[in-house]
Amino acid sequence: MALSQLLPDVALTHDVQVSGLVMDSRAVRPGDAFVAIAGFGAHGLGFVEQARANGAAAVLFEPPAPDGLPVPADAIAVPGLRARLGVMADQFHGRPSQAMRMVGVTGTNGKTSTVQLLAQALTLLGTPTGTLGTLGVGLYGAAVPTGFTTPLVLPTHALLAQLRDEGAQAVAMEVSSHALDQGRVDAVHFDVAVFTNLTRDHLDYHGDMAQYGAAKAKLFTRAGLKAAVVNLDDGFGRTLFAALDPALRAIGVSSRAHADASVSAQALQLDHNGINFALNVQGQVHPVHSPLLGRFNVDNLLAVAGALWAMEFAPAQIASVLGQLQPIHGRMNRLGGAHGAPLVVVDYAHTPDALEQALSSLRSHAQDRLICVFGCGGERDTGKRPQMAAIAELKADVAIVTDDNPRGEDGDAIVADILRGFARPDAAIVQRDRAAAIHQAIGMASPSDIVLIAGKGHEPYQEIAGVRHAFDDALVAAQALLPRTVLGVRP
């Protein structure tokens, strides 16, 4: 595409055909336009030489240039470049988000599960659906990791174009608060926006809950949005719902009999086989029998139901497909639970609210003790560490504190922060070696106990001192369960 088509209001000394728009100089390929803007630690103008060496056909930058950084004579100054990247990328890729039915999901917890369950449901209903989020990008069941919950704005549009070209007719996409605050979804056309909940997380970035909530709310004020699905059992959700534009189709969902809900769960029952409830969609009631574990998965299923209702599927279709949905990798995944082995559940719960929900949900399934293995990530919000400890102490019978992803922080310091949240720190078991902690928890569990391994879920690594080491909670748990299952070994 010609640069003049992307920048019709910018006076160009000569037009250039470009084959891509790229912000990372290392990813530039011959013919690309290199977009040099300020990053988190450096400015793109400092990497022009590398971009040129990789074949950049043009260099775009936003004036004024930072002091001390030379500007190539042929670099193109584009006022307000950062703010217009979304529109440029959307145009360059042929407006991919307008070619598919786009559902954006935001909230502290439940984004990944809701996106994956929705994509699974739409696929079962005959609509080829792509996903973009924590578990990667691709048609449902074939996602490739990207490293981001929501990628930066240029790759976001490129990935949407990829999904369109692969045959996706719909996309379920996680939209993080960082993405909304940083413009990563600028010019993405969403048809339906879904809100799951708002609890403490990312305050190291947003500063306070008010700013965190305001970032989430941006998804619901976008031009072109047709419908909003909001969890009315969440306090911020009720505030958000009340402030929605009257022109939007507003769909409130609730598992706690909120009067304004048009999609709700009634007669809820949880047992060792999963979840049973009556799905009420504006007065039409149908039974749902789901193999998913945990009460919070009722909220995830209702979010999916609300999105499907917004997309004009019939209530009977919705109830039927909800019962067919299978667990998401790393989200309340069950192992063991038979032949003398305890039930072991691996979940991504890494916030106070998510841990409380996971433990509370499993308590309703537990016959005997509930054992919890958890830690807290390094170089992240330190305020949630004692909160998670207090929750583990209150909700679990045994709490084992271990390493999560220490990253560049001292693991002993993280553990010390966690232990401050226990009323009786001496009652907590500390085993910083995560594999050893998992083996210890499963080793002490009786067949009637439940072991929750929280915090990392789907992650196939453990990050220590900047290095990602291969590590999978589910694989370690399976190894620990093997002698119990095969030999019937019991404590």
Residue pairs with C-beta under 8 A, 6 or more apart in sequence:
1 17
1 18
1 92
2 15
2 16
2 17
2 18
3 12
3 15
3 16
3 17
3 18
3 33
3 58
3 76
4 12
4 15
5 91
6 18
6 21
6 88
6 91
6 92
7 76
7 78
7 88
10 76
10 77
10 78
12 76
13 74
16 33
16 57
16 58
17 31
17 57
18 31
18 32
18 33
18 57
18 58
19 29
19 30
19 31
19 32
19 57
20 29
20 31
20 32
20 33
20 92
20 158
21 32
21 33
21 35
21 85
21 88
21 89
21 92
21 154
22 28
22 29
22 32
22 33
22 34
22 35
22 51
22 56
22 154
23 34
23 35
23 37
23 39
23 44
23 152
23 154
25 34
25 44
25 47
25 48
25 50
25 51
25 54
25 56
26 50
26 54
28 34
28 50
28 51
28 54
28 55
28 56
29 54
29 55
30 54
30 55
30 57
31 55
31 57
32 51
32 54
32 55
32 56
32 57
33 56
33 57
33 58
33 59
33 60
34 44
34 48
34 51
34 52
34 56
34 58
34 59
34 60
35 44
35 60
35 61
35 81
35 85
35 154
36 43
36 44
36 45
36 47
36 48
36 51
36 59
36 60
36 61
36 75
37 43
37 44
37 61
37 62
37 81
37 82
38 44
38 62
38 66
38 82
43 65
43 66
43 69
44 61
45 61
45 65
45 66
45 69
45 70
45 71
45 75
46 69
48 56
48 59
48 72
48 75
51 59
52 59
58 74
58 76
59 72
59 74
59 75
59 76
60 75
60 76
60 78
60 81
61 71
61 75
61 76
61 77
61 78
61 81
62 77
62 78
62 79
62 80
62 81
62 82
63 77
63 78
63 79
65 71
78 84
82 183
83 183
83 186
85 153
85 154
85 183
85 186
86 153
86 157
86 183
86 185
86 186
86 187
86 188
87 186
87 187
89 153
89 154
89 156
89 157
89 158
89 187
90 96
90 97
90 157
90 187
90 188
92 157
93 157
93 158
93 160
93 161
94 161
95 189
96 157
96 160
96 161
96 163
96 164
97 157
97 160
97 171
97 187
97 188
97 189
97 190
98 189
99 164
100 130
100 160
100 163
100 164
100 168
100 169
100 170
100 171
101 127
101 169
101 170
101 171
101 191
101 192
101 311
102 170
102 171
102 173
102 188
102 189
102 190
102 191
102 192
103 115
103 118
103 170
103 171
103 172
103 173
103 190
103 191
103 192
103 193
103 194
103 307
103 311
104 173
104 174
104 175
104 185
104 188
104 190
104 192
104 193
104 194
104 219
105 111
105 114
105 115
105 118
105 133
105 172
105 173
105 174
105 175
105 193
105 194
105 196
105 303
106 174
106 175
106 176
106 177
106 180
106 193
106 194
106 195
106 196
106 216
106 219
107 114
107 194
107 195
107 196
107 197
107 198
107 216
107 231
108 196
108 197
108 198
108 199
108 200
108 201
108 351
108 353
108 354
109 196
109 197
109 199
109 296
109 349
109 351
109 353
109 354
109 357
110 196
110 197
110 296
110 299
110 300
110 303
111 133
111 134
111 149
111 174
111 175
111 176
111 196
112 133
112 134
112 135
112 174
112 328
112 331
112 348
112 458
113 297
113 300
113 328
113 331
114 172
114 194
114 196
114 300
114 303
114 304
114 307
115 131
115 132
115 133
115 172
115 173
115 174
116 131
116 133
116 135
116 140
116 172
116 328
116 331
117 300
117 301
117 304
117 325
117 328
118 129
118 172
118 303
118 304
118 307
118 308
119 129
119 130
119 131
119 140
119 170
119 172
120 140
120 325
120 326
121 304
121 308
121 321
121 322
121 324
121 325
122 129
122 140
122 170
122 172
122 308
122 311
123 129
123 140
123 141
124 321
124 324
124 325
125 308
125 313
125 317
125 321
127 169
127 170
128 139
128 140
128 167
128 168
128 169
128 170
129 139
129 140
129 168
129 169
129 170
129 171
129 172
130 137
130 138
130 139
130 140
130 163
130 166
130 168
130 170
130 171
130 172
131 137
131 138
131 139
131 140
131 143
131 171
131 172
131 173
132 146
132 150
132 151
132 156
132 159
132 160
132 163
132 171
132 172
132 173
132 174
133 149
133 150
133 172
133 173
133 174
134 149
134 174
134 458
135 143
135 145
135 328
135 329
135 458
136 143
136 144
136 145
136 146
137 143
137 144
137 146
137 151
137 159
137 162
137 163
138 144
138 163
138 166
139 163
139 166
139 167
139 168
146 155
146 159
149 174
149 176
149 178
149 179
150 156
150 173
150 174
150 175
150 176
150 178
150 179
150 184
150 185
151 159
151 184
152 182
152 184
153 183
153 184
153 185
153 186
153 187
156 184
156 185
156 188
157 187
157 188
160 171
160 188
163 171
170 311
172 307
173 188
175 185
175 219
176 184
177 202
177 205
177 206
177 212
177 215
177 216
178 184
178 202
178 205
178 215
179 185
180 215
180 216
180 218
180 219
181 205
181 206
181 215
181 218
185 219
189 224
190 219
190 222
190 224
190 225
191 224
191 225
191 226
191 227
191 310
191 311
192 225
192 226
192 227
192 228
192 229
192 307
192 310
192 311
193 219
193 220
193 222
193 225
193 227
193 228
193 229
194 228
194 229
194 230
194 303
194 306
194 307
195 216
195 219
195 220
195 228
195 229
195 230
195 231
195 234
195 237
195 240
196 231
196 234
196 299
196 300
196 303
197 231
197 234
197 236
197 237
197 299
197 353
198 209
198 212
198 213
198 216
198 234
198 235
198 236
198 237
199 351
199 352
199 353
199 354
200 209
200 351
200 352
200 353
200 381
200 383
200 384
200 387
201 212
201 351
201 381
201 384
202 212
202 381
203 209
203 212
203 381
203 383
204 380
204 381
204 382
206 212
206 215
213 236
213 239
213 240
216 236
216 240
217 240
217 243
220 228
220 240
220 244
220 248
221 245
225 248
226 248
226 249
226 310
227 248
227 249
227 250
227 251
227 310
228 241
228 244
228 248
228 249
228 250
228 251
229 251
229 253
229 263
229 303
229 306
229 307
229 309
229 310
230 237
230 240
230 241
230 244
230 250
230 251
230 252
230 253
231 237
231 253
231 254
231 299
231 302
231 303
232 238
232 241
232 252
232 253
232 254
232 258
232 260
232 261
233 254
233 255
233 256
233 258
233 299
238 258
241 250
241 252
241 260
244 250
249 310
251 262
251 263
251 306
251 309
251 310
252 258
252 260
252 261
252 262
252 263
253 261
253 262
253 263
253 264
253 299
253 302
253 303
253 305
253 306
254 260
254 261
254 263
254 264
254 265
254 302
255 264
255 265
255 268
255 277
255 295
255 298
255 299
255 302
257 264
257 266
258 264
262 281
262 282
262 309
263 279
263 280
263 281
263 282
263 302
263 305
263 306
263 309
264 279
264 280
264 302
265 277
265 278
265 279
265 280
265 288
265 298
265 301
265 302
266 277
266 278
266 280
266 285
267 276
267 277
267 278
268 275
268 276
268 277
268 295
268 298
269 275
269 276
269 277
270 276
270 294
270 295
270 361
270 364
270 365
271 365
272 337
272 343
272 365
273 291
274 289
274 290
274 291
274 292
274 293
275 288
275 289
275 290
275 292
275 293
275 294
275 295
275 297
275 298
275 301
276 287
276 288
276 289
276 290
277 287
277 288
277 298
278 285
278 286
278 287
278 288
279 285
279 286
279 287
279 288
279 305
279 315
279 318
279 319
279 322
281 305
281 309
281 315
281 318
281 319
282 315
284 315
284 316
286 315
286 316
286 318
286 319
286 320
287 319
288 301
288 319
288 322
288 323
289 323
290 297
290 301
290 322
290 323
290 325
291 326
291 327
292 300
292 301
292 325
292 327
292 332
293 327
293 332
293 334
293 345
293 361
293 362
293 365
294 332
294 357
294 358
294 361
294 362
295 357
295 360
295 361
295 364
296 354
296 357
296 358
296 361
297 332
297 361
301 322
301 325
304 322
304 325
305 318
305 319
305 322
308 317
308 318
308 321
309 315
309 318
327 333
327 334
328 458
329 457
329 458
330 346
330 347
330 348
330 456
330 457
330 458
330 459
330 473
330 474
331 347
331 348
331 457
331 458
332 345
332 346
332 347
332 358
332 361
333 345
333 346
333 347
333 457
333 474
334 343
334 344
334 345
335 343
335 344
335 345
335 346
335 474
335 477
335 478
335 481
336 342
336 343
336 344
336 442
336 477
336 481
336 484
336 485
337 343
337 344
338 485
339 484
339 485
339 488
340 447
340 484
340 485
340 488
340 489
340 490
341 447
341 481
341 484
341 485
342 442
342 445
342 446
342 447
342 448
342 449
342 450
342 451
342 484
343 365
343 449
343 450
343 451
344 442
344 445
344 450
344 451
344 453
344 477
344 480
344 481
345 358
345 362
345 450
345 451
345 452
345 453
346 453
346 457
346 473
346 474
346 477
347 354
347 358
347 452
347 453
347 454
347 457
348 354
348 454
348 455
348 456
348 457
348 458
348 459
349 355
349 357
349 358
349 374
349 452
349 454
349 455
349 457
350 376
350 377
350 404
350 454
350 455
350 456
350 457
351 384
351 388
352 384
352 387
352 388
352 391
354 454
355 372
355 374
355 388
355 391
355 392
355 395
355 454
356 391
356 395
358 452
358 454
359 370
359 372
359 391
359 392
359 395
359 396
359 452
360 395
362 370
362 450
362 452
363 370
363 395
365 450
366 448
366 449
366 450
367 448
367 449
368 446
368 448
368 449
369 397
369 398
369 445
369 446
369 448
369 449
369 450
370 395
370 396
370 397
370 398
370 449
370 450
370 452
371 396
371 397
371 398
371 400
371 441
371 444
371 445
371 449
371 450
371 451
371 452
372 392
372 395
372 396
372 398
372 399
372 400
372 451
372 452
372 454
373 400
373 402
373 434
373 437
373 438
373 441
373 451
373 452
373 453
373 454
374 388
374 392
374 399
374 400
374 401
374 402
374 404
374 452
374 454
374 455
375 401
375 402
375 403
375 404
375 414
375 415
375 418
375 434
375 455
376 384
376 385
376 388
376 404
376 414
376 417
376 418
376 455
377 404
377 405
377 406
377 407
377 455
378 404
378 405
378 406
378 407
378 408
378 409
378 410
378 411
378 414
379 407
379 408
379 409
380 407
382 417
385 414
385 417
385 418
385 420
385 421
386 417
386 418
386 420
386 421
387 421
388 418
388 421
389 399
389 401
389 418
389 419
389 420
389 421
389 422
389 428
390 421
390 422
390 423
392 399
392 401
392 428
393 399
393 421
393 422
393 423
393 424
393 427
393 428
396 452
398 429
398 441
398 444
399 422
399 427
399 428
399 429
400 428
400 429
400 430
400 431
400 437
400 440
400 441
401 415
401 418
401 419
401 428
401 429
401 430
401 431
402 430
402 431
402 432
402 433
402 434
402 437
402 438
403 411
403 414
403 432
403 433
403 434
403 462
403 464
404 414
404 434
404 455
404 456
404 462
405 456
405 459
405 462
405 463
405 464
406 414
406 463
406 464
406 465
407 463
407 464
407 465
407 466
408 465
408 466
411 432
411 464
412 432
415 430
415 432
419 425
419 428
419 430
422 428
429 437
429 440
431 437
431 440
434 462
434 471
434 473
434 476
435 471
435 476
438 453
438 473
438 476
438 477
438 480
439 476
439 479
439 480
441 451
441 453
442 451
442 477
442 480
442 481
442 484
443 480
443 491
444 491
445 451
445 491
446 490
446 491
447 490
451 477
453 473
453 477
456 462
456 471
456 473
457 473
459 471
459 472
459 473
460 470
460 471
460 472
461 468
461 469
461 470
461 471
462 468
462 469
462 471
463 469
483 489
484 490
